[in-house]
């Protein structure tokens, strides 16, 4: 809590600069008084055609599924991501998650809500928004759950309810970024449980996270939800790892 307070205080005392290029924002146009429009324009978008499983851009759209998804079973029905996890967005997500800049959630959610509207994601079909939960130990360290912040803004925009306790993380796992691709599925296996089975039965869920790379974390979360009787699980992640990252 103190870390977040002092970070916020520093942002008030010192002149506002772009979180990416550090130019003073009073001299340039900007987004939410946080990021200059030049840096914002450098965020790499994830354009169609999309893989019908992970949502990654298909370079050669001969089939509707990318080579990585052909070789594995993912338990969510479909995933979507507006952006690619690199460059400016990678810096902003890092600041959001690890530098106590939780207020960035409002700005970053713009990318997700604009994507939903541009590609007509079926929000009317969905009953509930559920953020990927953090383990209680990780939550104490970080002091907030970035997926929950993103979920709150999305739910408010599309008039949906958010459930914070329908999905629980059972154990503290290693950070996925520290692991090789093949280790990630094993790292998160059986790490989630659904806690409100009766209220979840037959529901269609939007599962929200910040970054989707192999899809292992969201897949295990979707497995727990499906086991509780959920009908459909769509995943919306702010950013997706590049195809070379996964392969």
C-alpha distance (Angstrom), angle and dihedral (degrees) to the residues before:
residue distance angle dihedral
X1 . . .
X2 3.82 . .
X3 3.80 91.2 .
X4 3.78 91.3 55.4
X5 3.81 90.9 46.2
X6 3.81 93.8 53.3
X7 3.81 91.8 44.3
X8 3.79 89.5 53.8
X9 3.82 91.4 45.6
X10 3.80 91.3 52.3
X11 3.79 89.9 51.7
X12 3.82 89.0 55.5
X13 3.82 98.3 44.0
X14 3.80 99.0 44.9
X15 3.81 125.0 59.5
X16 3.78 113.4 -87.8
X17 3.79 111.9 -102.3
X18 3.79 132.3 177.7
X19 3.79 107.7 -87.5
X20 3.80 89.4 -134.5
X21 3.81 111.2 36.1
X22 3.86 96.2 19.1
X23 3.81 94.9 -133.0
X24 3.80 114.1 149.1
X25 3.77 107.2 -96.9
X26 3.79 94.8 -145.3
X27 3.81 87.6 72.0
X28 3.84 97.2 48.3
X29 3.79 139.5 41.8
X30 3.78 113.0 -97.8
X31 3.80 148.7 179.2
X32 3.83 114.9 -106.8
X33 3.81 89.8 -23.8
X34 3.81 88.3 -74.1
X35 3.81 111.1 84.2
X36 3.79 128.4 29.8
X37 3.79 115.6 -120.5
X38 3.80 90.9 -118.6
X39 3.81 91.8 60.7
X40 3.81 92.0 39.6
X41 3.79 88.8 55.2
X42 3.81 89.9 55.9
X43 3.81 93.0 63.5
X44 3.79 105.3 116.9
X45 3.80 112.6 -126.6
X46 3.79 125.7 -145.4
X47 3.81 102.9 -125.7
X48 3.82 129.7 -165.1
X49 2.94 146.0 -65.8
X50 3.82 90.5 77.3
X51 3.78 131.2 -163.4
X52 3.82 105.2 -106.6
X53 3.80 89.3 -132.9
X54 3.82 113.3 37.5
X55 3.81 97.9 15.7
X56 3.78 94.2 -125.0
X57 3.81 118.1 148.9
X58 3.79 111.3 -94.7
X59 3.79 112.3 -132.5
X60 3.81 93.3 -167.7
X61 3.81 107.2 26.9
X62 3.80 96.9 -161.9
X63 3.79 89.7 124.6
X64 3.80 131.1 22.1
X65 3.80 94.8 -116.7
X66 3.80 131.8 65.6
X67 3.84 122.4 -120.7
X68 3.83 91.8 -108.9
X69 3.81 93.8 56.1
X70 3.81 92.8 46.9
X71 3.81 88.6 65.1
X72 3.81 99.2 50.3
X73 3.78 142.8 42.7
X74 3.78 116.8 -119.3
X75 3.79 118.4 -171.2
X76 3.80 99.6 -147.9
X77 3.79 117.8 87.3
X78 3.77 97.5 -130.5
X79 3.80 139.8 -17.1
X80 3.79 132.0 -148.5
X81 3.81 132.7 -167.2
X82 3.80 127.6 178.4
X83 3.81 97.3 -157.3
X84 3.78 145.9 31.5
X85 3.80 119.4 -111.1
X86 3.79 100.8 -118.4
X87 3.79 143.1 88.0
X88 3.79 117.5 2.3
X89 3.79 95.8 3.6
X90 3.78 92.4 50.5
X91 3.82 88.9 54.4
X92 3.79 92.1 48.6
X93 3.81 93.8 48.0
X94 3.80 89.7 49.4
X95 3.81 90.4 51.9
X96 3.80 90.0 46.5
X97 3.81 95.4 51.1
X98 3.79 105.8 30.6
X99 3.81 107.5 24.0
X100 3.80 98.4 54.1
X101 3.80 94.6 -110.1
X102 3.79 94.9 137.9
X103 3.81 90.0 153.0
X104 3.82 86.7 73.2
X105 3.80 87.2 75.6
X106 3.80 91.9 81.0
X107 3.80 92.2 53.2
X108 3.80 96.0 43.1
X109 3.80 91.9 48.9
X110 3.81 87.8 63.6
X111 3.80 87.2 74.3
X112 3.80 91.4 54.0
X113 3.79 98.3 45.1
X114 3.82 92.2 46.0
X115 3.81 88.8 51.4
X116 3.82 91.4 50.3
X117 3.80 90.6 52.5
X118 3.81 95.9 42.3
X119 3.81 94.8 51.7
X120 3.80 97.2 32.4
X121 3.79 96.9 -123.1
X122 3.81 107.3 -162.6
X123 3.81 98.7 -106.0
X124 3.81 91.0 154.5
X125 3.80 88.2 63.6
X126 3.81 93.2 55.9
X127 3.80 122.9 88.4
X128 3.79 102.8 -172.9
X129 3.80 143.1 16.3
X130 3.81 116.4 -138.2
X131 3.82 123.5 -176.0
X132 3.79 119.8 -144.8
X133 3.82 101.2 -101.2
X134 3.78 125.6 -128.0
X135 3.78 121.5 -135.4
X136 3.80 110.5 -101.9
X137 3.82 90.9 -112.0
X138 3.79 92.3 54.1
X139 3.79 90.5 44.8
X140 3.81 90.9 55.1
X141 3.80 90.3 50.9
X142 3.81 95.8 47.6
X143 3.83 96.8 31.9
X144 3.80 92.5 -143.5
X145 3.80 140.8 43.1
X146 3.80 110.3 -119.4
X147 3.83 92.1 -158.1
X148 3.80 89.8 55.4
X149 3.80 91.9 53.3
X150 3.81 91.0 50.5
X151 3.81 90.1 46.8
X152 3.80 92.5 52.0
X153 3.79 93.0 54.9
X154 3.81 93.6 45.0
X155 3.80 92.7 48.1
X156 3.80 92.0 48.7
X157 3.80 91.7 50.1
X158 3.81 94.5 50.5
X159 3.81 99.0 32.2
X160 3.81 96.2 -113.4
X161 3.78 132.0 143.2
X162 3.80 121.0 -115.0
X163 3.80 121.1 -144.0
X164 3.80 113.5 -153.7
X165 3.79 98.3 177.6
X166 3.81 106.0 38.1
X167 3.79 90.8 90.6
X168 3.79 125.6 42.6
X169 3.78 132.9 -171.8
X170 3.80 108.9 -129.6
X171 3.78 102.0 -164.5
X172 3.77 141.7 16.8
X173 3.79 108.2 -103.1
X174 3.77 130.6 -169.7
X175 3.78 115.4 -91.9
X176 3.80 107.0 -89.6
X177 3.80 92.5 -133.5
X178 3.82 89.0 65.2
X179 3.82 92.8 59.6
X180 3.76 137.9 78.0
X181 3.79 116.2 -110.7
X182 3.80 93.7 -103.2
X183 3.81 92.6 51.1
X184 3.79 96.3 55.0
X185 3.80 98.0 76.7
X186 3.81 91.5 50.7
X187 3.81 91.7 45.8
X188 3.82 94.1 60.3
X189 3.80 99.7 31.0
X190 3.83 111.7 134.0
X191 3.80 91.0 -4.4
X192 3.82 97.1 128.5
X193 3.77 135.6 60.5
X194 3.79 132.2 -174.7
X195 3.80 111.9 -126.4
X196 3.81 103.9 -171.9
X197 3.78 103.8 49.2
X198 3.80 96.9 160.9
X199 3.79 93.7 54.5
X200 3.81 92.7 44.8
X201 3.80 99.3 52.2
X202 3.79 112.1 117.9
X203 3.80 93.4 -0.2
X204 3.80 126.5 136.1
X205 3.81 111.0 -134.1
X206 3.79 136.2 -158.6
X207 3.80 106.5 -151.9
X208 3.82 112.0 -159.4
X209 3.80 129.9 -157.2
X210 3.79 136.8 154.7
X211 3.82 101.2 -123.9
X212 3.80 132.7 18.5
X213 3.80 117.2 -167.5
X214 3.79 113.6 149.7
X215 3.79 92.0 0.3
X216 3.81 90.7 -126.0
X217 3.82 97.2 128.5
X218 3.80 95.5 46.2
X219 3.80 90.7 43.4
X220 3.81 92.5 56.0
X221 3.80 90.9 46.0
X222 3.81 89.9 50.0
X223 3.80 90.2 49.0
X224 3.82 90.5 56.8
X225 3.80 91.0 47.8
X226 3.80 93.5 47.9
X227 3.80 89.4 48.5
X228 3.81 87.2 56.5
X229 3.79 91.1 55.5
X230 3.81 102.1 -93.1
X231 3.79 112.3 157.8
X232 3.81 105.5 -152.2
X233 3.82 130.8 10.0
X234 3.78 118.1 -164.6
X235 3.81 118.3 -178.0
X236 3.78 124.4 -146.2
X237 3.81 115.8 -171.6
X238 3.78 125.0 178.6
X239 3.81 92.1 -133.2
X240 3.77 139.6 11.4
X241 3.79 128.7 -146.5
X242 3.77 115.2 -113.5
X243 3.79 121.5 -97.6
X244 3.81 90.8 -109.4
X245 3.80 89.4 55.3
X246 3.79 91.8 56.8
X247 3.78 97.9 40.9
